Structures are given as structure tokens and as C-alpha cells.
Amino acid sequence: MKKILLLSLTGIILIIMQTSFFSVLFGNEVNPNLVFAFCFAFLLLDDLDSALMSGLVFGTLFDILSGTTIGFTTLILILAIYGGYLFNKQVLRGKRSYILMLILSTYLYQIINMRYFYFTLSQITGLILTAVACLGFTVLIANYANYKRKTIV
């Protein structure tokens, strides 16, 4: 229960930063998707259970806090996480497969959610910022004092 509350608190902070602070700082197209980045950080640490749990919690919180249809972001996020896991196991081995799936799923989420059907330099910058944020979250989670694999969930 403590871990779910910690994930919920982290999710609320990241969602508020993504929807208010970073969207004003960078603009909507360049805005990094911190929710996707944090969930994929668990995949980079080979912790599928924590990635799926954080995807469920963060996606639901994102839908509630942003006022969109509840479950839409959760569905896309969990499909992206599990798709990234399967892509890593079946097609392309290594950590680069997770980063590739993160960039691809973030772009597809932007197309579906925000209806940006064009590919601009600002979108590329936003996707790169999302990948950099994912790598930063991976370092933070790995250096977390009580982190042991399979113990976040």
C-alpha cells in the first residue's frame, strides 16, 4: 500500500509538472511526456511489474487530473509498455529497443490524443526530451536507496 501511495504521489507531481510547468516552458509540441518516460524507466531496469503498475496508476491519474476520458491514457500506456517488452524479447534485444518504443509510442499518443498528423522539428525535440527524461528517471530509480528489483510493486 505504501508503494502505491508513493507511486500516486510521484504521478501527481509528474502530471502537474507535465501539464502546467513544462507546457508553459516548452509549449505543447515540445513538451516531454514525463508519464511515459517514468514508466519506461522501469522497463530499462528490467522491472516489467513495476512498469505496468506505474502505467496503470499514472495513466488513471493523468486522465482524472486532465479531465479526459478515464482509461484512455491507461490503455495506451499499458499497451506501449507491454509492446516495448515484447519488442525487446522478440525483435530487437537490448535497452535501445525500449527507447525506440518509448519514442514511437509517445509519437502515436500525440497523434491520437492531440491530432498532430505532421512531423515537425519541435515534435522531434519533444520526443528527444522524453527519451532524455526517461534516462534521467532510470538513473534516479536505480540510485534510490531502497530500490531492489521487483520490490517497487
C-alpha positions as CSV (number, residue, x, y, z in Angstrom):
1,M,0.0,0.0,0.0
2,K,2.9,2.3,0.8
3,K,4.4,1.8,-2.6
4,I,1.2,2.5,-4.4
5,L,0.8,5.7,-2.4
6,L,4.4,6.6,-3.3
7,L,3.7,6.0,-7.0
8,S,0.5,8.0,-6.8
9,L,2.3,11.0,-5.2
10,T,5.1,10.7,-7.8
11,G,2.5,10.5,-10.5
12,I,0.6,13.6,-9.3
13,I,3.8,15.6,-9.2
14,L,4.9,14.5,-12.7
15,I,1.4,15.1,-14.2
16,I,1.3,18.6,-12.7
17,M,4.8,19.3,-14.0
18,Q,3.9,18.0,-17.4
19,T,0.6,19.7,-17.9
20,S,1.3,23.1,-16.3
21,F,5.0,23.8,-15.8
22,F,6.6,22.2,-18.9
23,S,3.8,23.1,-21.3
24,V,4.3,26.7,-20.4
25,L,8.1,26.4,-20.5
26,F,8.4,24.5,-23.7
27,G,5.0,24.7,-25.4
28,N,2.6,21.9,-26.2
29,E,4.5,20.3,-29.1
30,V,7.9,20.3,-27.4
31,N,6.5,19.2,-24.0
32,P,8.2,16.0,-22.9
33,N,5.8,13.2,-21.8
34,L,7.0,12.6,-18.3
35,V,4.4,9.9,-17.6
36,F,5.6,7.7,-20.4
37,A,9.2,8.4,-19.5
38,F,8.8,7.4,-15.9
39,C,7.0,4.2,-16.7
40,F,9.6,3.2,-19.4
41,A,12.3,3.9,-16.9
42,F,11.2,0.7,-15.0
43,L,11.5,-1.2,-18.3
44,L,15.1,0.0,-18.7
45,L,15.7,-1.5,-15.3
46,D,14.1,-4.8,-16.4
47,D,11.2,-4.5,-14.0
48,L,8.0,-5.2,-16.0
49,D,5.7,-5.5,-13.0
50,S,6.6,-2.0,-11.7
51,A,6.3,-0.6,-15.2
52,L,2.8,-2.0,-15.6
53,M,1.7,-0.9,-12.2
54,S,3.1,2.6,-12.6
55,G,1.4,2.7,-16.1
56,L,-1.9,1.8,-14.5
57,V,-1.6,4.3,-11.7
58,F,-0.1,7.1,-13.7
59,G,-2.5,6.7,-16.7
60,T,-5.5,6.7,-14.4
61,L,-4.3,9.8,-12.5
62,F,-3.4,11.6,-15.8
63,D,-7.0,11.0,-17.1
64,I,-8.5,12.2,-13.8
65,L,-6.4,15.3,-13.5
66,S,-6.5,16.3,-17.1
67,G,-10.3,15.7,-17.5
68,T,-10.1,13.3,-20.4
69,T,-11.9,10.0,-20.8
70,I,-10.8,7.8,-17.9
71,G,-8.9,4.8,-19.1
72,F,-7.7,6.1,-22.5
73,T,-4.2,7.1,-21.4
74,T,-4.0,4.0,-19.2
75,L,-4.8,1.7,-22.1
76,I,-2.3,3.3,-24.4
77,L,0.4,3.4,-21.8
78,I,0.0,-0.3,-20.8
79,L,-0.1,-1.4,-24.4
80,A,3.0,0.6,-25.1
81,I,4.8,-0.8,-22.1
82,Y,3.9,-4.4,-22.9
83,G,4.6,-3.8,-26.6
84,G,8.0,-2.5,-25.7
85,Y,8.6,-5.6,-23.5
86,L,7.6,-7.9,-26.4
87,F,9.6,-5.9,-28.9
88,N,12.6,-6.3,-26.7
89,K,12.1,-10.1,-26.3
90,Q,11.1,-10.9,-29.9
91,V,12.7,-8.4,-32.3
92,L,15.5,-6.1,-31.0
93,R,17.4,-7.1,-27.9
94,G,18.9,-4.5,-25.5
95,K,18.0,-1.2,-24.0
96,R,17.7,0.6,-27.3
97,S,14.5,-1.3,-28.1
98,Y,12.8,0.3,-25.0
99,I,13.9,3.8,-26.0
100,L,12.7,3.2,-29.6
101,M,9.3,2.0,-28.4
102,L,9.2,5.0,-26.0
103,I,9.7,7.4,-28.8
104,L,7.3,5.6,-31.1
105,S,4.5,5.2,-28.5
106,T,4.9,8.9,-27.4
107,Y,4.5,10.0,-31.1
108,L,1.5,7.7,-31.6
109,Y,-0.1,9.1,-28.4
110,Q,0.4,12.6,-29.7
111,I,-1.2,11.7,-33.0
112,I,-4.2,10.1,-31.3
113,N,-4.7,12.5,-28.4
114,M,-3.6,15.8,-29.9
115,R,-4.2,15.2,-33.6
116,Y,-0.8,16.3,-34.7
117,F,-0.6,14.5,-38.1
118,Y,2.6,16.3,-39.2
119,F,6.2,15.7,-38.1
120,T,8.0,18.9,-37.1
121,L,11.3,19.8,-35.6
122,S,9.5,20.8,-32.4
123,Q,7.9,17.3,-32.1
124,I,11.3,15.7,-32.6
125,T,12.7,17.9,-29.8
126,G,9.8,16.8,-27.6
127,L,10.5,13.2,-28.3
128,I,14.2,13.6,-27.6
129,L,13.4,15.4,-24.3
130,T,11.1,12.5,-23.4
131,A,13.9,10.0,-24.0
132,V,16.4,12.1,-22.0
133,A,13.8,12.3,-19.2
134,C,13.5,8.5,-19.3
135,L,17.2,8.0,-19.0
136,G,17.3,10.5,-16.1
137,F,14.4,8.7,-14.3
138,T,16.3,5.4,-14.8
139,V,19.3,6.8,-13.0
140,L,17.2,8.3,-10.2
141,I,15.3,5.0,-9.7
142,A,18.5,2.9,-9.8
143,N,20.1,5.1,-7.2
144,Y,17.1,5.1,-4.9
145,A,18.3,3.8,-1.6
146,N,15.6,1.2,-1.1
147,Y,15.3,0.1,-4.7
148,K,15.7,-3.6,-5.3
149,R,14.3,-5.2,-8.4
150,K,10.7,-6.4,-8.2
151,T,10.2,-4.5,-4.9
152,I,8.5,-1.3,-6.1
153,V,5.2,-3.1,-6.6
